[in-house]
Amino acid sequence: MCKNGGEYESEKDHEVRDNAAGAVAKIIMDHQNSVPLYRVLPILLKATPLKKDYEESIPVYNCIYNLVLSSNQLILKLVPNLVMVFAEAAMSPLETCEVKIQIRGALSRLLSLFGREMHPILRNLLPTYVRALAAILPKKFLVITLLG
């Protein structure tokens, strides 16, 4: 999603990258069987959290949310990456409530699916990330998140 596969640092590059992430997410949602998810999902996750074009957050996190809820095996293999993406987005004051609700739903699903297997992933997060995730999670998951 970056020109010539290089690093992107300028504000314009962030906007283009965010727009590309939104477009890829929409394509995945509309034509999932035609997209090589094993190649695309890691790149999509590297493009998150979005940095400039927050309008694209809704399709990006909606795509991730739907893949997690459907227990897509390719996205479930990326759980550590997902948790980090969710934590960074949960911390962002620029992300909408709608996006945080999608993150909440996807993270709740991961905690339901993996339970104690999530403990090492959560323990490796910075305390600020754990607090950000705890702030958006339903109360029934707070013990799992905070106490690991």
TORPA-4810 file (N, C-alpha, C, O; in nm, 3 decimals):
<nodes>
NODE_1_0.082_-0.118_0.000_0.000_0.000_0.000_0.086_0.125_0.000_0.036_0.236_0.016_M
NODE_2_0.213_0.105_-0.018_0.304_0.218_-0.019_0.382_0.216_-0.149_0.427_0.111_-0.195_C
NODE_3_0.398_0.330_-0.208_0.469_0.342_-0.334_0.604_0.273_-0.327_0.685_0.302_-0.239_K
NODE_4_0.627_0.184_-0.418_0.754_0.109_-0.428_0.787_0.030_-0.302_0.902_-0.010_-0.284_N
NODE_5_0.690_0.006_-0.216_0.714_-0.074_-0.097_0.798_-0.004_0.008_0.839_-0.067_0.106_G
NODE_6_0.824_0.124_-0.009_0.908_0.197_0.085_0.832_0.248_0.205_0.714_0.220_0.222_G
NODE_7_0.902_0.324_0.286_0.839_0.382_0.404_0.756_0.503_0.364_0.784_0.569_0.264_E
NODE_8_0.655_0.531_0.443_0.570_0.646_0.418_0.576_0.734_0.541_0.549_0.689_0.652_Y
NODE_9_0.610_0.858_0.521_0.623_0.946_0.636_0.552_1.079_0.619_0.512_1.140_0.718_E
NODE_10_0.533_1.126_0.496_0.472_1.256_0.480_0.322_1.248_0.507_0.262_1.140_0.501_S
NODE_11_0.264_1.363_0.535_0.121_1.369_0.562_0.041_1.320_0.442_-0.059_1.250_0.457_E
NODE_12_0.086_1.356_0.322_0.018_1.311_0.200_0.027_1.160_0.187_-0.070_1.094_0.149_K
NODE_13_0.145_1.103_0.219_0.160_0.957_0.214_0.064_0.889_0.311_0.006_0.785_0.279_D
NODE_14_0.047_0.947_0.430_-0.047_0.889_0.528_-0.189_0.891_0.473_-0.264_0.794_0.488_H
NODE_15_-0.225_1.000_0.410_-0.360_1.011_0.355_-0.382_0.909_0.243_-0.487_0.844_0.238_E
NODE_16_-0.284_0.894_0.156_-0.294_0.797_0.047_-0.299_0.655_0.102_-0.380_0.574_0.058_V
NODE_17_-0.214_0.627_0.199_-0.212_0.493_0.260_-0.345_0.462_0.327_-0.398_0.352_0.312_R
NODE_18_-0.400_0.558_0.402_-0.528_0.538_0.468_-0.639_0.514_0.366_-0.725_0.428_0.385_D
NODE_19_-0.636_0.590_0.257_-0.736_0.573_0.152_-0.723_0.436_0.088_-0.823_0.371_0.060_N
NODE_20_-0.600_0.391_0.064_-0.577_0.258_0.007_-0.628_0.150_0.102_-0.687_0.051_0.058_A
NODE_21_-0.604_0.167_0.232_-0.651_0.070_0.331_-0.803_0.060_0.327_-0.859_-0.050_0.332_A
NODE_22_-0.870_0.174_0.317_-1.015_0.174_0.308_-1.064_0.104_0.182_-1.161_0.028_0.186_G
NODE_23_-0.997_0.129_0.071_-1.035_0.065_-0.056_-1.016_-0.086_-0.049_-1.102_-0.162_-0.093_A
NODE_24_-0.902_-0.129_0.006_-0.875_-0.272_0.020_-0.981_-0.337_0.110_-1.030_-0.446_0.079_V
NODE_25_-1.015_-0.272_0.221_-1.116_-0.326_0.312_-1.250_-0.342_0.242_-1.320_-0.442_0.261_A
NODE_26_-1.287_-0.243_0.161_-1.414_-0.251_0.087_-1.412_-0.366_-0.014_-1.511_-0.437_-0.030_K
NODE_27_-1.299_-0.383_-0.080_-1.287_-0.493_-0.177_-1.298_-0.627_-0.105_-1.366_-0.718_-0.153_I
NODE_28_-1.231_-0.639_0.009_-1.240_-0.764_0.086_-1.385_-0.793_0.122_-1.431_-0.907_0.109_I
NODE_29_-1.456_-0.693_0.168_-1.594_-0.715_0.211_-1.686_-0.750_0.094_-1.779_-0.829_0.109_M
NODE_30_-1.660_-0.692_-0.022_-1.747_-0.717_-0.137_-1.709_-0.842_-0.216_-1.795_-0.906_-0.277_D
NODE_31_-1.580_-0.878_-0.214_-1.531_-0.989_-0.297_-1.429_-1.074_-0.222_-1.321_-1.102_-0.273_H
NODE_32_-1.463_-1.113_-0.102_-1.368_-1.184_-0.015_-1.306_-1.307_-0.081_-1.187_-1.333_-0.063_Q
NODE_33_-1.383_-1.380_-0.156_-1.331_-1.502_-0.219_-1.235_-1.475_-0.334_-1.164_-1.565_-0.378_N
NODE_34_-1.232_-1.351_-0.382_-1.143_-1.315_-0.493_-1.014_-1.249_-0.445_-0.926_-1.218_-0.525_S
NODE_35_-1.003_-1.228_-0.316_-0.887_-1.158_-0.260_-0.794_-1.258_-0.191_-0.841_-1.341_-0.113_V
NODE_36_-0.664_-1.253_-0.221_-0.570_-1.343_-0.152_-0.546_-1.293_-0.008_-0.446_-1.226_0.020_P
NODE_37_-0.638_-1.326_0.081_-0.633_-1.273_0.217_-0.502_-1.304_0.288_-0.455_-1.223_0.368_L
NODE_38_-0.443_-1.419_0.261_-0.317_-1.455_0.326_-0.207_-1.354_0.296_-0.113_-1.340_0.374_Y
NODE_39_-0.218_-1.283_0.183_-0.119_-1.182_0.148_-0.165_-1.042_0.187_-0.085_-0.957_0.225_R
NODE_40_-0.295_-1.018_0.176_-0.349_-0.884_0.194_-0.368_-0.845_0.341_-0.341_-0.731_0.378_V
NODE_41_-0.414_-0.939_0.424_-0.444_-0.904_0.563_-0.323_-0.852_0.641_-0.337_-0.752_0.711_L
NODE_42_-0.205_-0.914_0.632_-0.091_-0.858_0.705_-0.058_-0.715_0.662_-0.020_-0.632_0.744_P
NODE_43_-0.072_-0.687_0.534_-0.045_-0.552_0.483_-0.151_-0.454_0.532_-0.119_-0.342_0.571_I
NODE_44_-0.276_-0.497_0.530_-0.384_-0.411_0.580_-0.362_-0.378_0.728_-0.378_-0.263_0.769_L
NODE_45_-0.324_-0.477_0.807_-0.300_-0.452_0.949_-0.181_-0.359_0.972_-0.182_-0.280_1.065_L
NODE_46_-0.079_-0.369_0.886_0.036_-0.277_0.898_-0.005_-0.134_0.869_0.060_-0.040_0.916_K
NODE_47_-0.110_-0.116_0.791_-0.157_0.018_0.757_-0.244_0.079_0.866_-0.287_0.194_0.856_A
NODE_48_-0.271_0.002_0.970_-0.353_0.052_1.080_-0.266_0.073_1.204_-0.162_0.008_1.216_T
NODE_49_-0.306_0.159_1.294_-0.422_0.247_1.287_-0.399_0.357_1.183_-0.286_0.393_1.152_P
NODE_50_-0.508_0.408_1.131_-0.499_0.512_1.030_-0.444_0.639_1.094_-0.459_0.663_1.214_L
NODE_51_-0.381_0.721_1.011_-0.312_0.838_1.064_-0.369_0.971_1.018_-0.349_1.073_1.084_K
NODE_52_-0.440_0.973_0.906_-0.483_1.101_0.851_-0.629_1.101_0.805_-0.706_1.189_0.842_K
NODE_53_-0.667_1.003_0.725_-0.800_0.998_0.665_-0.890_0.906_0.747_-0.910_0.789_0.713_D
NODE_54_-0.944_0.961_0.856_-1.022_0.880_0.949_-1.158_0.838_0.895_-1.224_0.753_0.955_Y
NODE_55_-1.200_0.894_0.783_-1.324_0.846_0.720_-1.308_0.701_0.676_-1.406_0.627_0.668_E
NODE_56_-1.186_0.661_0.648_-1.160_0.523_0.604_-1.158_0.425_0.721_-1.157_0.303_0.699_E
NODE_57_-1.158_0.474_0.843_-1.158_0.386_0.960_-1.280_0.295_0.964_-1.269_0.178_1.000_S
NODE_58_-1.394_0.348_0.928_-1.517_0.269_0.936_-1.509_0.146_0.845_-1.534_0.035_0.893_I
NODE_59_-1.476_0.161_0.716_-1.466_0.038_0.636_-1.352_-0.055_0.680_-1.366_-0.177_0.674_P
NODE_60_-1.240_0.002_0.724_-1.127_-0.081_0.766_-1.165_-0.165_0.888_-1.147_-0.287_0.888_V
NODE_61_-1.217_-0.100_0.992_-1.250_-0.175_1.114_-1.376_-0.259_1.097_-1.391_-0.361_1.165_Y
NODE_62_-1.466_-0.219_1.008_-1.582_-0.303_0.978_-1.536_-0.433_0.912_-1.588_-0.540_0.942_N
NODE_63_-1.440_-0.423_0.822_-1.385_-0.542_0.757_-1.320_-0.634_0.860_-1.348_-0.754_0.863_C
NODE_64_-1.235_-0.578_0.944_-1.168_-0.658_1.047_-1.271_-0.721_1.141_-1.264_-0.840_1.172_I
NODE_65_-1.367_-0.641_1.184_-1.473_-0.688_1.273_-1.547_-0.808_1.212_-1.566_-0.910_1.278_Y
NODE_66_-1.587_-0.795_1.086_-1.662_-0.903_1.021_-1.578_-1.028_1.001_-1.629_-1.139_1.014_N
NODE_67_-1.450_-1.012_0.971_-1.363_-1.129_0.957_-1.345_-1.200_1.091_-1.346_-1.323_1.096_L
NODE_68_-1.329_-1.123_1.198_-1.315_-1.184_1.331_-1.446_-1.253_1.370_-1.444_-1.366_1.418_V
NODE_69_-1.558_-1.185_1.351_-1.687_-1.245_1.390_-1.718_-1.372_1.312_-1.784_-1.462_1.364_L
NODE_70_-1.671_-1.380_1.189_-1.694_-1.501_1.109_-1.589_-1.608_1.136_-1.588_-1.712_1.071_S
NODE_71_-1.500_-1.580_1.232_-1.391_-1.672_1.268_-1.304_-1.710_1.148_-1.261_-1.824_1.134_S
NODE_72_-1.279_-1.611_1.063_-1.191_-1.633_0.948_-1.055_-1.678_0.999_-0.991_-1.609_1.078_N
NODE_73_-1.011_-1.794_0.955_-0.888_-1.854_1.006_-0.764_-1.770_0.976_-0.669_-1.772_1.054_Q
NODE_74_-0.764_-1.698_0.867_-0.647_-1.617_0.833_-0.633_-1.498_0.927_-0.522_-1.465_0.969_L
NODE_75_-0.745_-1.434_0.962_-0.736_-1.321_1.055_-0.708_-1.370_1.196_-0.639_-1.303_1.273_I
NODE_76_-0.759_-1.488_1.231_-0.736_-1.540_1.366_-0.590_-1.576_1.388_-0.545_-1.581_1.503_L
NODE_77_-0.516_-1.601_1.283_-0.372_-1.627_1.296_-0.294_-1.500_1.328_-0.177_-1.506_1.365_K
NODE_78_-0.359_-1.386_1.313_-0.294_-1.257_1.333_-0.337_-1.189_1.463_-0.328_-1.067_1.475_L
NODE_79_-0.383_-1.268_1.559_-0.437_-1.212_1.684_-0.341_-1.116_1.753_-0.385_-1.007_1.792_V
NODE_80_-0.213_-1.147_1.772_-0.125_-1.050_1.838_-0.122_-0.915_1.766_-0.122_-0.810_1.829_P
NODE_81_-0.118_-0.919_1.633_-0.120_-0.795_1.555_-0.252_-0.721_1.574_-0.255_-0.599_1.590_N
NODE_82_-0.362_-0.797_1.573_-0.494_-0.737_1.591_-0.505_-0.666_1.725_-0.555_-0.554_1.732_L
NODE_83_-0.458_-0.730_1.830_-0.468_-0.671_1.964_-0.391_-0.539_1.968_-0.439_-0.441_2.026_V
NODE_84_-0.274_-0.536_1.909_-0.195_-0.412_1.907_-0.267_-0.303_1.826_-0.273_-0.188_1.869_M
NODE_85_-0.321_-0.339_1.712_-0.397_-0.244_1.630_-0.517_-0.191_1.709_-0.543_-0.071_1.710_V
NODE_86_-0.589_-0.281_1.774_-0.705_-0.240_1.853_-0.665_-0.146_1.966_-0.733_-0.047_1.992_F
NODE_87_-0.555_-0.175_2.033_-0.509_-0.091_2.144_-0.473_0.048_2.094_-0.511_0.148_2.155_A
NODE_88_-0.400_0.055_1.984_-0.360_0.186_1.931_-0.482_0.267_1.886_-0.488_0.388_1.910_E
NODE_89_-0.577_0.201_1.822_-0.698_0.272_1.779_-0.783_0.313_1.899_-0.842_0.421_1.899_A
NODE_90_-0.791_0.228_2.000_-0.869_0.260_2.120_-0.812_0.382_2.192_-0.886_0.457_2.255_A
NODE_91_-0.682_0.401_2.183_-0.618_0.516_2.247_-0.639_0.646_2.171_-0.626_0.754_2.228_M
NODE_92_-0.671_0.636_2.044_-0.679_0.755_1.960_-0.804_0.838_1.989_-0.916_0.787_1.982_S
NODE_93_-0.785_0.965_2.022_-0.900_1.052_2.042_-0.968_1.087_1.909_-1.079_1.142_1.908_P
NODE_94_-0.904_1.055_1.797_-0.959_1.088_1.666_-1.048_0.979_1.609_-1.121_1.002_1.512_L
NODE_95_-1.043_0.860_1.667_-1.130_0.752_1.619_-1.271_0.773_1.673_-1.291_0.820_1.785_E
NODE_96_-1.368_0.737_1.592_-1.509_0.757_1.628_-1.559_0.651_1.725_-1.497_0.545_1.743_T
NODE_97_-1.671_0.681_1.788_-1.736_0.582_1.875_-1.774_0.458_1.795_-1.765_0.346_1.846_C
NODE_98_-1.816_0.477_1.671_-1.854_0.362_1.587_-1.736_0.267_1.568_-1.752_0.145_1.576_E
NODE_99_-1.618_0.322_1.544_-1.498_0.239_1.527_-1.466_0.168_1.658_-1.433_0.050_1.658_V
NODE_100_-1.475_0.239_1.769_-1.444_0.178_1.898_-1.545_0.068_1.934_-1.510_-0.028_2.001_K
NODE_101_-1.669_0.083_1.890_-1.769_-0.023_1.910_-1.732_-0.146_1.828_-1.747_-0.259_1.875_I
NODE_102_-1.685_-0.125_1.706_-1.641_-0.238_1.623_-1.521_-0.308_1.686_-1.513_-0.431_1.687_Q
NODE_103_-1.428_-0.230_1.738_-1.311_-0.287_1.805_-1.356_-0.366_1.927_-1.309_-0.477_1.952_I
NODE_104_-1.447_-0.307_2.003_-1.500_-0.375_2.122_-1.560_-0.511_2.084_-1.533_-0.611_2.150_R
NODE_105_-1.640_-0.514_1.979_-1.702_-0.639_1.935_-1.601_-0.742_1.890_-1.612_-0.860_1.925_G
NODE_106_-1.503_-0.698_1.813_-1.401_-0.791_1.763_-1.314_-0.843_1.877_-1.284_-0.962_1.883_A
NODE_107_-1.275_-0.754_1.967_-1.191_-0.796_2.079_-1.268_-0.888_2.175_-1.212_-0.984_2.227_L
NODE_108_-1.394_-0.858_2.197_-1.478_-0.946_2.280_-1.487_-1.085_2.218_-1.481_-1.186_2.289_S
NODE_109_-1.500_-1.090_2.088_-1.506_-1.219_2.018_-1.373_-1.295_2.035_-1.374_-1.415_2.061_R
NODE_110_-1.262_-1.225_2.021_-1.131_-1.290_2.038_-1.116_-1.343_2.181_-1.065_-1.454_2.201_L
NODE_111_-1.158_-1.265_2.279_-1.149_-1.309_2.418_-1.240_-1.430_2.443_-1.204_-1.520_2.519_L
NODE_112_-1.356_-1.432_2.378_-1.445_-1.548_2.391_-1.385_-1.672_2.326_-1.395_-1.783_2.379_S
NODE_113_-1.324_-1.654_2.210_-1.267_-1.767_2.137_-1.142_-1.823_2.204_-1.124_-1.945_2.212_L
NODE_114_-1.056_-1.733_2.251_-0.923_-1.776_2.295_-0.902_-1.772_2.446_-0.806_-1.832_2.496_F
NODE_115_-0.989_-1.703_2.520_-0.980_-1.701_2.666_-0.839_-1.683_2.719_-0.775_-1.582_2.692_G
NODE_116_-0.791_-1.782_2.794_-0.660_-1.774_2.859_-0.543_-1.762_2.761_-0.437_-1.712_2.797_R
NODE_117_-0.563_-1.807_2.640_-0.456_-1.793_2.539_-0.426_-1.647_2.510_-0.319_-1.614_2.457_E
NODE_118_-0.518_-1.559_2.543_-0.498_-1.416_2.521_-0.410_-1.353_2.629_-0.354_-1.245_2.608_M
NODE_119_-0.396_-1.419_2.744_-0.322_-1.361_2.857_-0.181_-1.317_2.820_-0.144_-1.203_2.849_H
NODE_120_-0.099_-1.402_2.757_0.037_-1.357_2.724_0.038_-1.237_2.630_0.123_-1.149_2.641_P
NODE_121_-0.055_-1.234_2.537_-0.062_-1.121_2.444_-0.095_-0.993_2.519_-0.032_-0.890_2.497_I
NODE_122_-0.193_-1.000_2.608_-0.234_-0.882_2.684_-0.126_-0.840_2.784_-0.106_-0.721_2.806_L
NODE_123_-0.058_-0.937_2.842_0.049_-0.905_2.938_0.166_-0.833_2.873_0.237_-0.758_2.939_R
NODE_124_0.187_-0.856_2.744_0.298_-0.793_2.674_0.267_-0.651_2.627_0.355_-0.583_2.576_N
NODE_125_0.144_-0.608_2.645_0.107_-0.472_2.606_0.155_-0.371_2.710_0.168_-0.402_2.828_L
NODE_126_0.180_-0.250_2.664_0.210_-0.142_2.756_0.086_-0.116_2.842_-0.026_-0.134_2.795_L
NODE_127_0.105_-0.074_2.967_-0.011_-0.048_3.054_-0.111_0.051_2.994_-0.231_0.038_3.015_P
NODE_128_-0.062_0.150_2.919_-0.155_0.246_2.858_-0.244_0.178_2.755_-0.361_0.215_2.740_T
NODE_129_-0.191_0.080_2.685_-0.271_0.004_2.588_-0.376_-0.081_2.659_-0.491_-0.089_2.616_Y
NODE_130_-0.335_-0.145_2.768_-0.429_-0.228_2.844_-0.544_-0.142_2.896_-0.660_-0.182_2.889_V
NODE_131_-0.511_-0.024_2.948_-0.616_0.066_2.999_-0.709_0.112_2.887_-0.830_0.121_2.907_R
NODE_132_-0.653_0.139_2.770_-0.736_0.183_2.656_-0.832_0.072_2.615_-0.949_0.098_2.587_A
NODE_133_-0.783_-0.051_2.611_-0.871_-0.164_2.576_-0.975_-0.188_2.685_-1.091_-0.213_2.655_L
NODE_134_-0.933_-0.180_2.810_-1.026_-0.201_2.921_-1.138_-0.098_2.919_-1.251_-0.127_2.958_A
NODE_135_-1.106_0.023_2.874_-1.206_0.130_2.870_-1.318_0.103_2.770_-1.427_0.157_2.784_A
NODE_136_-1.291_0.021_2.668_-1.395_-0.003_2.567_-1.458_-0.141_2.577_-1.556_-0.170_2.508_I
NODE_137_-1.404_-0.227_2.662_-1.455_-0.364_2.674_-1.576_-0.374_2.765_-1.591_-0.294_2.858_L
NODE_138_-1.664_-0.470_2.740_-1.772_-0.498_2.835_-1.713_-0.543_2.968_-1.604_-0.602_2.972_P
NODE_139_-1.783_-0.517_3.077_-1.732_-0.548_3.211_-1.695_-0.695_3.228_-1.600_-0.725_3.301_K
NODE_140_-1.766_-0.786_3.164_-1.736_-0.929_3.183_-1.597_-0.967_3.136_-1.544_-1.071_3.176_K
NODE_141_-1.536_-0.885_3.050_-1.401_-0.915_3.001_-1.292_-0.840_3.076_-1.173_-0.864_3.051_F
NODE_142_-1.328_-0.750_3.165_-1.227_-0.669_3.233_-1.132_-0.754_3.317_-1.013_-0.726_3.320_L
NODE_143_-1.182_-0.855_3.383_-1.096_-0.940_3.466_-0.993_-1.009_3.378_-0.875_-1.015_3.413_V
NODE_144_-1.036_-1.062_3.265_-0.944_-1.128_3.173_-0.838_-1.029_3.125_-0.720_-1.062_3.118_I
NODE_145_-0.882_-0.909_3.091_-0.791_-0.810_3.036_-0.695_-0.755_3.140_-0.575_-0.747_3.115_T
NODE_146_-0.746_-0.719_3.255_-0.664_-0.652_3.355_-0.581_-0.748_3.439_-0.469_-0.715_3.478_L
NODE_147_-0.634_-0.865_3.468_-0.563_-0.957_3.556_-0.485_-1.063_3.480_-0.390_-1.121_3.533_L
NODE_148_-0.526_-1.088_3.355_-0.458_-1.187_3.272_-0.443_-1.314_3.345_-0.388_-1.410_3.291_G
</nodes>
